[in-house]
Amino acid sequence: MAEKFIIGLDIGTSSIKGVMISTDGKERYTGRVPFVYTTRDDGSVEIPADEYLTACYKLFREFGNKLPDGAEIIALSAASASGNLLLLDRNGNPAGPIFNWQDHRVTDEFTRVFGDFDLDSYYRSTGWDFDLKTFPLAILSWYKCHYPQILADASKVCMSTEYLCYKLTGEWGIGTSAGTPFYLIDQVTGEYHTEILDKFGVSIDKLPPVMKTGAILGTITEAAAAECGLPAGIPVIVGTFDHPSAARGVGICKEGQLLLSCGTSWVGFYPINEREKAVSARMLVDPFLSELGGPWAGMVSLASLSGQIESFTKTYVDSSDTWYRKLVEYSAESETGAGGLSINLLADPDDSEIRKYEKKHIARAIMENVINMLAESMSHITEAGVVCDEAVMVGGPSENPLWAQLIAEKTGMRVRVMHGSYAGAIGAAVLAGTSMGVYHDQQTACQCLMEV
């Protein structure tokens, strides 16, 4: 019998990561390819769509070359740090770059388009608070104000992950989890806000149809196979936002559990049985397992925190390419309290004060500030009645045990580490395998892949 493999992808902010794993969990291949975004002084953060595809296809070709003789890939699914807008022109080609979710070029354009807007009501519908300046809803307002003809002529309004899946299959679709950062979908009804689309002059047929998470979008076409290096005919499964995918990958699936997902942003992910509980706590809400009768999820986020960690570390600790390793090494030499130094990563640094301290204390103060901010955000959720005594930590920082140790000391929780940077990709594989009937349910799939 031919060996069967699943591909799980985690399309992050800075790179695409993936696993190609055998269905019994005994054999796996991993890979990562970086994205190169252009950042400008006006706050823009973007990447040409063809460069984005090139990076994704490079990883696919690596997997295609590693597939054992006689083996087959039975499914592919992608989790993503979605929220990256792309418009296609009348001919179906990119009408501009992909706008990263961290893009900050927008100023007052949303208010110019919508005027006085009930943000609280909109949050209760979409599940995420909107800051008027970032994510696709803000960029669409920017298009409306500055390039209305491009918006009017667009044949498709989508995000980068849905575009990739379309290029693979020739089919359009989006799940409510991956679609939440679109800020255009009502989470409860699963329908687009047509009154918002009307303001932009965008008809609903120009958006990817909303589908259930885990649905089969289509299969890789012969033309796509020639470009990406994967065999034609592989089913592509509608995936999720990255943090709920990581939760699937490590078995965080019921209320009382907590996922600490640490990457570009540091996120606490809480399965919550009742959506209103997460809404009342003003969390970022994800549909998670609700379509299967399971819990919703609420998230608290320290957005883009990795950039601040890098900036402070390179300025005060080590500016080399090994800055992250040096941060942890120096911090381990210090003690709790960082020799009396306190740092606020979200404020302008007091340069003269910081430089009075040894590097080991500066490094420890940077790590302690991250953990203090995380603990403070978690305390607010505890006050809202969401209680956890155990957490699983994933993401790049989890690969160094000092982070988990310090978080456990600060919060009093037991902190386990699983799958490191590849938790989101493992979760996408769990979803794909379950959707294809390889596993009875996600818990069974997680157990099969637990040793990966």
C-alpha positions as CSV (number, residue, x, y, z in Angstrom):
1,M,0.0,0.0,0.0
2,A,1.3,3.4,-1.0
3,E,2.5,5.6,1.9
4,K,0.2,8.6,2.4
5,F,1.2,12.1,3.3
6,I,-0.6,15.3,4.3
7,I,0.8,18.8,3.8
8,G,0.0,21.4,6.4
9,L,1.0,25.1,5.8
10,D,1.3,28.0,8.1
11,I,1.5,31.2,6.0
12,G,2.9,33.7,8.5
13,T,3.8,37.3,8.4
14,S,7.5,36.8,7.7
15,S,7.6,33.4,6.0
16,I,5.6,30.3,4.9
17,K,6.3,27.3,7.0
18,G,5.1,23.8,6.2
19,V,5.2,20.1,7.2
20,M,4.7,17.1,4.9
21,I,3.8,14.3,7.3
22,S,2.8,10.7,6.9
23,T,-0.7,9.9,8.1
24,D,0.7,7.7,10.9
25,G,2.9,10.6,12.1
26,K,6.1,8.5,11.8
27,E,7.7,10.4,8.9
28,R,7.8,14.1,8.3
29,Y,9.6,16.8,6.4
30,T,9.6,20.5,7.3
31,G,10.5,23.6,5.4
32,R,10.4,27.4,5.6
33,V,10.7,30.1,3.0
34,P,10.8,33.8,3.9
35,F,8.7,36.6,2.4
36,V,10.4,39.8,1.5
37,Y,8.1,42.7,2.1
38,T,8.9,46.3,1.1
39,T,8.4,48.8,4.0
40,R,8.4,52.5,3.2
41,D,8.4,55.7,5.3
42,D,4.7,56.3,4.6
43,G,3.9,53.2,6.6
44,S,3.3,50.9,3.7
45,V,4.2,47.2,4.0
46,E,3.6,45.3,0.8
47,I,4.8,42.5,-1.5
48,P,4.2,41.9,-5.2
49,A,1.8,39.0,-5.7
50,D,4.2,37.1,-8.0
51,E,6.9,37.2,-5.4
52,Y,4.5,35.9,-2.8
53,L,3.6,33.0,-5.1
54,T,7.3,32.3,-5.9
55,A,8.1,31.9,-2.2
56,C,5.1,29.6,-1.6
57,Y,5.9,27.5,-4.7
58,K,9.6,27.2,-3.6
59,L,8.4,25.4,-0.5
60,F,6.0,23.2,-2.5
61,R,8.8,22.2,-4.9
62,E,10.9,21.2,-1.9
63,F,8.2,19.0,-0.6
64,G,7.5,17.5,-4.1
65,N,11.2,16.6,-4.4
66,K,11.2,14.9,-0.9
67,L,8.1,12.8,-1.5
68,P,9.2,9.2,-1.2
69,D,8.9,7.0,-4.3
70,G,5.5,5.5,-4.6
71,A,4.0,7.8,-1.9
72,E,1.0,10.1,-2.4
73,I,-0.1,13.4,-0.9
74,I,-3.8,13.0,0.0
75,A,-4.6,16.6,1.1
76,L,-3.2,20.1,1.6
77,S,-4.5,22.8,3.9
78,A,-3.1,26.2,4.8
79,A,-3.4,28.2,8.1
80,S,-2.4,31.8,7.8
81,A,-1.9,35.1,9.6
82,S,-4.5,36.5,7.2
83,G,-5.5,40.1,6.7
84,N,-3.4,40.8,3.6
85,L,-5.5,42.5,0.9
86,L,-5.2,41.9,-2.8
87,L,-7.3,43.2,-5.7
88,L,-7.4,41.5,-9.1
89,D,-8.1,43.5,-12.3
90,R,-10.6,42.7,-15.0
91,N,-8.3,40.1,-16.5
92,G,-7.8,38.3,-13.2
93,N,-4.3,39.6,-12.7
94,P,-3.1,41.5,-9.6
95,A,-4.2,45.1,-9.8
96,G,-1.5,46.1,-7.2
97,P,0.6,44.6,-4.5
98,I,-0.5,42.5,-1.5
99,F,-1.0,44.8,1.4
100,N,0.3,43.3,4.6
101,W,-1.9,43.5,7.7
102,Q,0.8,45.6,9.4
103,D,0.5,48.3,6.7
104,H,-0.1,51.7,8.3
105,R,-0.5,54.1,5.3
106,V,-4.1,54.7,6.1
107,T,-5.0,57.9,8.0
108,D,-8.6,59.2,7.9
109,E,-9.8,57.4,4.8
110,F,-12.2,55.1,6.6
111,T,-14.0,58.0,8.3
112,R,-14.1,59.8,4.9
113,V,-15.9,56.9,3.4
114,F,-18.2,55.8,6.3
115,G,-18.5,58.9,8.5
116,D,-19.9,58.2,11.9
117,F,-19.7,54.4,12.3
118,D,-21.0,52.1,15.1
119,L,-17.7,50.3,15.8
120,D,-19.1,48.5,18.9
121,S,-21.9,46.9,16.9
122,Y,-19.5,46.0,14.1
123,Y,-17.2,44.3,16.6
124,R,-20.0,42.2,17.9
125,S,-20.7,41.0,14.4
126,T,-17.2,40.5,13.0
127,G,-15.5,39.4,16.3
128,W,-12.5,41.8,16.0
129,D,-12.2,45.4,17.1
130,F,-11.4,47.7,14.2
131,D,-8.8,50.4,14.6
132,L,-9.7,52.3,11.3
133,K,-6.2,52.2,10.0
134,T,-5.1,48.6,9.3
135,F,-6.3,45.3,7.7
136,P,-8.4,45.0,4.5
137,L,-11.3,47.2,5.5
138,A,-9.0,50.1,6.0
139,I,-7.1,49.5,2.8
140,L,-10.3,49.3,0.8
141,S,-11.2,52.7,2.2
142,W,-7.8,53.9,1.0
143,Y,-8.4,52.6,-2.4
144,K,-11.9,54.2,-2.5
145,C,-10.4,57.6,-1.6
146,H,-7.2,57.5,-3.8
147,Y,-7.7,54.9,-6.5
148,P,-11.5,54.5,-6.9
149,Q,-11.2,53.3,-10.6
150,I,-8.9,50.4,-9.6
151,L,-11.5,49.4,-7.0
152,A,-14.4,49.8,-9.4
153,D,-12.6,47.7,-12.0
154,A,-11.6,44.9,-9.7
155,S,-12.8,41.5,-10.6
156,K,-12.0,40.0,-7.2
157,V,-11.4,41.4,-3.7
158,C,-9.5,38.8,-1.7
159,M,-6.7,38.1,0.7
160,S,-3.3,36.5,0.0
161,T,-4.1,33.0,1.2
162,E,-7.3,32.7,-0.8
163,Y,-5.4,33.9,-3.8
164,L,-2.8,31.2,-3.4
165,C,-5.5,28.5,-3.1
166,Y,-7.2,29.9,-6.2
167,K,-4.0,29.7,-8.1
168,L,-3.7,26.1,-7.0
169,T,-7.2,25.0,-7.7
170,G,-8.9,27.6,-9.9
171,E,-11.6,27.8,-7.2
172,W,-12.5,30.6,-4.8
173,G,-13.5,30.1,-1.1
174,I,-12.9,31.4,2.4
175,G,-13.6,30.1,5.8
176,T,-15.0,32.2,8.6
177,S,-11.9,31.8,10.7
178,A,-9.4,32.9,8.0
179,G,-12.0,35.4,6.9
180,T,-12.3,37.2,10.3
181,P,-9.4,39.6,9.6
182,F,-11.1,40.5,6.3
183,Y,-13.5,42.5,8.5
184,L,-16.3,41.9,6.0
185,I,-18.0,38.7,7.4
186,D,-20.6,38.3,10.1
187,Q,-19.2,35.4,12.2
188,V,-22.6,34.2,13.4
189,T,-24.4,34.2,10.1
190,G,-21.4,33.5,7.9
191,E,-22.5,36.2,5.5
192,Y,-20.8,39.2,4.0
193,H,-21.9,42.7,5.2
194,T,-23.4,43.9,2.0
195,E,-24.0,47.4,3.4
196,I,-20.3,47.7,3.8
197,L,-19.6,46.4,0.3
198,D,-22.1,48.9,-1.1
199,K,-20.1,51.8,0.2
200,F,-17.1,50.5,-1.8
201,G,-19.2,49.7,-4.9
202,V,-18.2,46.1,-4.6
203,S,-20.7,43.4,-5.4
204,I,-20.8,40.2,-3.4
205,D,-19.8,38.1,-6.4
206,K,-16.4,39.8,-6.4
207,L,-15.5,38.2,-3.0
208,P,-14.6,34.5,-2.3
209,P,-17.7,32.5,-1.3
210,V,-17.8,31.8,2.5
211,M,-17.4,28.1,3.1
212,K,-17.1,25.8,6.2
213,T,-13.7,25.3,7.7
214,G,-12.4,21.9,6.5
215,A,-14.5,21.9,3.2
216,I,-12.7,20.7,0.1
217,L,-12.1,23.8,-2.0
218,G,-10.9,22.0,-5.1
219,T,-7.9,20.0,-6.3
220,I,-4.5,21.1,-7.7
221,T,-4.8,21.6,-11.4
222,E,-2.4,20.4,-14.0
223,A,-1.3,23.9,-14.8
224,A,-0.7,24.7,-11.1
225,A,1.2,21.4,-10.7
226,A,3.6,22.4,-13.4
227,E,4.4,25.6,-11.6
228,C,4.5,24.5,-8.0
229,G,6.0,21.1,-8.3
230,L,3.3,19.2,-6.4
231,P,1.3,16.4,-8.1
232,A,-2.0,17.4,-9.7
233,G,-5.3,16.2,-8.1
234,I,-4.4,16.9,-4.5
235,P,-7.4,18.2,-2.6
236,V,-7.0,21.6,-1.1
237,I,-8.9,22.1,2.2
238,V,-10.3,25.4,3.4
239,G,-8.1,26.4,6.4
240,T,-8.2,28.7,9.3
241,F,-6.5,31.6,11.0
242,D,-3.0,30.7,12.3
243,H,-3.6,30.6,16.1
244,P,-6.7,28.3,16.0
245,S,-4.7,26.1,13.7
246,A,-1.9,25.9,16.2
247,A,-4.4,25.0,18.9
248,R,-5.6,22.1,16.8
249,G,-2.0,21.0,16.4
250,V,-1.4,20.7,20.1
251,G,-4.8,19.5,21.3
252,I,-6.0,22.8,22.8
253,C,-9.7,22.3,22.2
254,K,-11.8,22.9,25.3
255,E,-12.6,25.7,27.8
256,G,-10.1,25.9,30.6
257,Q,-7.1,25.3,28.3
258,L,-4.8,28.0,26.9
259,L,-2.5,28.3,23.9
260,L,0.4,30.8,24.1
261,S,1.3,31.4,20.4
262,C,4.4,33.5,20.1
263,G,5.6,34.8,16.8
264,T,5.3,38.2,15.1
265,S,2.6,38.8,17.7
266,W,2.3,37.2,21.1
267,V,-1.2,35.7,21.5
268,G,-3.2,34.0,24.3
269,F,-5.8,31.7,22.7
270,Y,-8.7,30.5,24.9
271,P,-11.3,28.0,23.8
272,I,-14.6,29.4,25.1
273,N,-18.0,27.7,25.0
274,E,-20.1,30.8,24.6
275,R,-19.2,33.4,22.0
276,E,-20.8,36.2,24.2
277,K,-18.3,35.5,26.9
278,A,-15.5,36.3,24.6
279,V,-17.3,39.3,23.2
280,S,-18.1,40.7,26.7
281,A,-14.4,40.4,27.5
282,R,-13.6,42.3,24.3
283,M,-11.4,39.5,23.0
284,L,-10.5,38.8,19.4
285,V,-13.1,36.1,18.6
286,D,-12.6,33.1,16.4
287,P,-15.3,30.6,15.3
288,F,-12.8,27.7,16.1
289,L,-14.8,24.5,16.6
290,S,-18.2,26.1,16.7
291,E,-19.2,24.8,13.3
292,L,-18.8,21.3,14.8
293,G,-20.8,22.1,17.9
294,G,-17.6,22.8,19.9
295,P,-16.3,26.0,21.5
296,W,-15.6,29.4,20.0
297,A,-12.3,31.0,21.0
298,G,-11.1,34.3,22.3
299,M,-7.7,35.8,21.8
300,V,-5.7,38.5,23.5
301,S,-2.8,39.9,21.4
302,L,0.4,41.8,21.9
303,A,0.5,42.7,18.2
304,S,3.8,43.0,16.3
305,L,5.8,42.6,19.5
306,S,8.6,40.7,17.9
307,G,9.7,43.8,16.1
308,Q,10.1,45.7,19.4
309,I,12.0,42.8,20.9
310,E,14.4,42.8,17.9
311,S,14.8,46.6,17.9
312,F,15.6,46.8,21.6
313,T,17.9,43.8,21.5
314,K,19.9,45.0,18.6
315,T,20.2,48.5,20.1
316,Y,21.3,47.5,23.6
317,V,22.4,43.9,23.6
318,D,23.7,42.5,20.3
319,S,23.3,43.7,16.7
320,S,24.6,40.6,14.9
321,D,22.5,38.1,13.0
322,T,22.6,35.9,16.2
323,W,20.9,38.7,18.3
324,Y,18.0,36.4,19.4
325,R,20.3,33.7,20.7
326,K,22.4,36.4,22.5
327,L,19.2,37.8,24.1
328,V,18.4,34.5,25.8
329,E,22.0,33.7,26.7
330,Y,22.6,37.0,28.3
331,S,19.2,36.9,30.1
332,A,20.0,33.5,31.6
333,E,23.0,35.1,33.3
334,S,20.8,37.6,35.1
335,E,18.3,37.1,37.9
336,T,14.7,37.9,38.5
337,G,14.3,41.7,38.5
338,A,17.0,42.3,36.0
339,G,19.3,44.0,38.5
340,G,16.6,46.7,39.1
341,L,16.2,47.6,35.4
342,S,12.7,48.1,34.0
343,I,12.1,48.4,30.3
344,N,8.9,49.3,28.4
345,L,9.1,48.0,24.9
346,L,6.1,50.0,23.8
347,A,7.6,53.4,24.9
348,D,10.5,55.4,23.7
349,P,13.6,54.1,25.6
350,D,15.5,56.1,28.1
351,D,18.8,55.5,26.4
352,S,21.1,56.9,29.1
353,E,19.4,55.0,31.9
354,I,19.4,51.6,30.0
355,R,23.1,51.9,29.1
356,K,24.0,52.1,32.8
357,Y,23.2,48.4,33.1
358,E,25.1,45.3,32.0
359,K,23.9,43.5,28.9
360,K,22.7,40.5,30.9
361,H,20.3,42.8,32.9
362,I,19.1,44.6,29.8
363,A,18.4,41.3,28.1
364,R,16.5,40.0,31.2
365,A,14.5,43.3,31.4
366,I,13.5,42.9,27.8
367,M,12.2,39.4,28.4
368,E,10.6,40.3,31.7
369,N,8.7,43.2,30.0
370,V,7.3,40.8,27.4
371,I,6.2,38.4,30.1
372,N,4.7,41.1,32.3
373,M,2.6,42.4,29.4
374,L,1.4,38.9,28.6
375,A,0.6,38.2,32.3
376,E,-1.3,41.5,32.5
377,S,-3.4,40.8,29.5
378,M,-4.1,37.3,30.8
379,S,-5.2,38.7,34.2
380,H,-7.9,40.7,32.6
381,I,-9.3,37.6,31.0
382,T,-9.2,35.8,34.3
383,E,-11.2,38.6,35.8
384,A,-13.8,38.0,33.0
385,G,-14.2,34.5,34.3
386,V,-12.0,32.6,31.9
387,V,-9.7,30.5,34.1
388,C,-6.7,28.4,33.1
389,D,-4.0,26.7,35.1
390,E,-2.1,25.1,32.3
391,A,-0.8,26.4,28.9
392,V,0.9,25.1,25.8
393,M,3.5,27.4,24.3
394,V,4.2,27.3,20.5
395,G,6.1,29.5,18.1
396,G,9.8,30.4,17.6
397,P,10.4,31.6,21.2
398,S,9.1,28.4,22.6
399,E,12.1,26.6,21.2
400,N,14.2,28.1,24.0
401,P,13.1,26.8,27.4
402,L,13.9,30.0,29.3
403,W,10.8,31.7,27.9
404,A,8.5,28.9,29.2
405,Q,10.3,28.9,32.5
406,L,9.9,32.6,33.1
407,I,6.2,32.6,32.0
408,A,5.5,29.7,34.5
409,E,7.3,31.6,37.3
410,K,5.3,34.8,36.6
411,T,1.8,33.3,36.1
412,G,2.0,30.2,38.3
413,M,0.7,28.1,35.4
414,R,2.3,24.9,34.2
415,V,3.7,25.7,30.7
416,R,4.3,22.9,28.2
417,V,6.1,23.4,24.9
418,M,5.0,21.6,21.7
419,H,5.9,21.7,18.0
420,G,7.8,25.0,18.2
421,S,7.5,27.1,15.0
422,Y,5.5,24.4,13.2
423,A,2.5,24.1,15.5
424,G,0.3,26.0,13.0
425,A,1.4,23.8,10.1
426,I,0.8,20.7,12.2
427,G,-2.7,22.0,13.0
428,A,-3.4,22.5,9.3
429,A,-2.4,18.9,8.7
430,V,-4.7,17.8,11.5
431,L,-7.6,19.7,9.8
432,A,-6.7,18.3,6.4
433,G,-6.5,14.7,7.6
434,T,-9.7,14.9,9.6
435,S,-11.6,16.5,6.6
436,M,-10.4,13.7,4.3
437,G,-11.6,11.0,6.8
438,V,-8.1,9.7,7.7
439,Y,-8.8,10.4,11.3
440,H,-12.1,10.0,13.2
441,D,-11.8,13.5,14.7
442,Q,-9.3,16.2,15.5
443,Q,-8.3,14.7,18.8
444,T,-7.5,11.4,17.2
445,A,-5.5,13.2,14.5
446,C,-3.6,15.2,17.1
447,Q,-2.7,12.1,19.0
448,C,-1.4,10.5,15.8
449,L,0.8,13.5,15.1
450,M,1.7,14.3,18.7
451,E,5.2,12.9,18.5
452,V,6.1,14.9,15.5
